[in-house]
Amino acid sequence: MTSLWTIALLAGLATYLIRLSVIALASRMELPIWLLRVLRFVPMAALTAIIVPEVAYRDGALALGPGNPRLLAALVATLVAWKTRNALWTIGLGMVALWLFSALLG
């Protein structure tokens, strides 16, 4: 068990140092404007890469039809986000939609 904790602590330390080095280097140099523009899209791209497979696949197969409750709930959440620009409403109504569609569609 001790080795597991050692590995976890070392992995956390390594992750911290890697991120710290990027922050420390970036603060000492001026980044080109084109790079700053590109970096604005990184969080959106990362979040999309995490969410789309969870929404688009069901039981290991691509499910883009109306029988996919996750896809329908994601569409509801997208509409709520677009209309309200409010994260709490988006999450709340998206979860309610997921529960309802899951209950209706199984």
N, C-alpha and C positions, 0 to 999 in steps of 0.2 A: 504494500500500500504506500510505503514511503516513496518508492520509485515513481509511482503514478503522480504523487503530489510534486515531486521534483521536476518531472517532465512538464506538468501543467504550469508550474511557476516559471520554468525556463522558457516555455513557449510564450507565456504572457510577457515576460521581460523582453524577449526577442521582438515580439510584435510592437511593444511600446518603443523600443529603441529604433526600430525601422521607421515608425511614424514620426518620432521625435527628430530623427535625422533629416527627414524631408521637410518638416516644419522649420527646423533650424537653418537649413540651406536656403529654403525659399524666402525666408525673412531677410537674408543677407544679399539677395540678388533681385534685380528687377526683371520680372517675367515679361516676355513679349505679349502684346495685346491680343494677338491671335490665340495664344495659349490660354490666356485668361478667359477668353470667350469659349473655347473648347471645354475648359475645366468646369464651367457652369453647368454643362450637360451630364457630367459624370454621375452625380447622385441619381438623376432621373433614369439614366441608362442602367445603372446597377439595380435600382428598384424594379425596373421593367424586366430585367433578366431573372429576377427572383420570382416575381408575381406571375408572369405570363405562363410559364410551365405549370404552375399550380392551378391556374384558371383554365387553360386550354386542354389539359390532359385529364382523363378520367379512367381509372383502372388500367393505366399504362398505354392507353390509346388516345389519339387525337379526337376530341369531342367538341366540335364547334356548332352543334345543333341546339335546338331548344330543350333538349333533355338533360342538359348540363346545368345543374343549379348554381355552380360556382361562376360559370360564364354569365348567366342571367343576373346574379347578384353583383358581379363586377360591372355589368352594364348599368345597373341601377346606381351603384356607387359612383361611377364615372359621371352619370347625369347629375347626381346630387353635388359632386365636387365642382362640376362646370357651372351649375346654377348658383350655388351658395358660396363657393370659395371658402368653406369652413371644414376643417379636418374632423372635428367632433361629429358634425352632422353626417359627413361622408362615412366615417367609420360606423357610427350608430345605425344609420339607415342601411348601410351595406350589410351589416351583420343581421339586422332584422330581415332583410331581403334573402340572405343566405339561409336563415332558419326556415323562413316560409317556403322558399323554393325547394329546400331539402325535404321538408315535410310533405310537400305536394308531389314532388317528383321521385323521392326516394333516393 
